[in-house]
């Protein structure tokens, strides 16, 4: 996995939080909480080949990751969202393991 996926631009995240460190910390906590909920669901949708709901979760991850300043991961989420909407199974199957691992790594990084 590319380290670029795990870059968190603190200033970008702050800009989405009205430049409030306290609000930014709350957004990081919420991202962690959401991911603990989304990861098992993402796996279920992948296993069940439920691309519509896979795309919905990728969309949610796209927005919430951008809010914390993880623009590169947000762009990856967009690719997964579009692949889910288009039922681009070959892309999803090829990229899913890396995407799932990146979500976990991003959560681990923000917990530090």
Legacy VTK file of the C-alpha trace (Angstrom):
# vtk DataFile Version 3.0
C-alpha trace
ASCII
DATASET POLYDATA
POINTS 112 float
0.000 0.000 0.000
1.222 3.431 -0.899
2.069 5.689 2.027
0.521 8.523 0.025
-2.896 6.993 0.735
-2.306 7.543 4.438
-1.292 11.200 4.230
-3.456 13.344 6.468
-3.204 17.040 5.727
-3.936 18.568 9.109
-4.491 22.038 7.655
-6.973 20.704 5.094
-8.857 18.868 7.832
-8.909 21.986 9.962
-10.290 23.977 7.057
-13.313 21.646 7.019
-13.708 22.200 10.767
-13.847 25.992 10.828
-10.173 25.991 11.892
-11.188 24.582 15.277
-8.747 22.041 16.729
-11.434 20.848 19.137
-13.919 20.248 16.328
-11.200 18.549 14.253
-10.488 16.160 17.130
-14.201 15.352 17.287
-14.199 14.634 13.542
-11.214 12.283 13.957
-13.036 10.423 16.734
-16.155 10.208 14.581
-14.122 8.900 11.638
-12.737 6.144 13.863
-16.241 5.279 15.100
-17.675 5.241 11.595
-14.906 3.031 10.278
-15.440 0.475 13.033
-19.038 0.312 11.790
-18.268 0.519 8.065
-15.469 -2.060 7.803
-17.609 -5.115 8.620
-20.370 -3.767 6.374
-17.916 -3.162 3.532
-16.694 -6.751 3.839
-20.274 -8.058 3.849
-21.207 -6.059 0.764
-18.060 -7.246 -0.999
-18.689 -10.891 -0.116
-22.362 -10.644 -1.114
-21.497 -8.774 -4.306
-23.884 -6.028 -3.223
-22.312 -3.312 -5.323
-25.026 -0.724 -4.665
-24.392 -0.730 -0.910
-20.644 -1.096 -1.476
-20.790 2.166 -3.456
-22.803 3.848 -0.695
-20.158 2.983 1.911
-17.322 4.046 -0.381
-19.163 7.351 -0.842
-19.426 7.797 2.923
-15.726 7.003 3.345
-14.906 9.465 0.568
-16.555 12.338 2.406
-15.494 11.500 5.924
-11.862 10.915 4.923
-11.739 14.261 3.138
-13.095 15.904 6.298
-10.061 14.671 8.238
-7.689 15.831 5.491
-7.011 12.441 3.868
-7.482 13.689 0.303
-5.589 10.819 -1.378
-7.662 8.205 0.423
-10.782 10.188 -0.464
-9.821 9.950 -4.155
-9.363 6.184 -3.807
-12.790 5.975 -2.186
-14.235 7.847 -5.153
-12.799 5.202 -7.482
-14.426 2.476 -5.398
-17.695 4.374 -5.245
-17.810 4.733 -9.026
-16.780 1.108 -9.527
-19.621 0.024 -7.264
-22.139 2.198 -9.107
-20.911 0.878 -12.457
-20.684 -2.689 -11.124
-17.074 -2.767 -12.268
-16.450 -6.095 -10.569
-12.979 -6.610 -12.034
-11.744 -3.316 -10.507
-13.346 -3.999 -7.132
-12.050 -7.556 -6.921
-8.539 -6.463 -7.896
-8.422 -3.458 -5.560
-10.600 -4.465 -2.598
-7.927 -5.999 -0.358
-5.739 -2.908 -0.659
-8.684 -0.597 -0.064
-9.785 -2.489 3.035
-6.208 -2.506 4.373
-5.900 1.234 3.689
-9.025 1.998 5.726
-7.617 -0.008 8.643
-4.215 1.677 8.336
-5.786 5.126 8.207
-7.769 4.410 11.383
-4.621 3.128 13.076
-2.777 6.286 12.064
-5.385 8.660 13.501
-5.431 6.766 16.796
-1.767 7.679 17.365
LINES 1 113
112 0 1 2 3 4 5 6 7 8 9 10 11 12 13 14 15 16 17 18 19 20 21 22 23 24 25 26 27 28 29 30 31 32 33 34 35 36 37 38 39 40 41 42 43 44 45 46 47 48 49 50 51 52 53 54 55 56 57 58 59 60 61 62 63 64 65 66 67 68 69 70 71 72 73 74 75 76 77 78 79 80 81 82 83 84 85 86 87 88 89 90 91 92 93 94 95 96 97 98 99 100 101 102 103 104 105 106 107 108 109 110 111
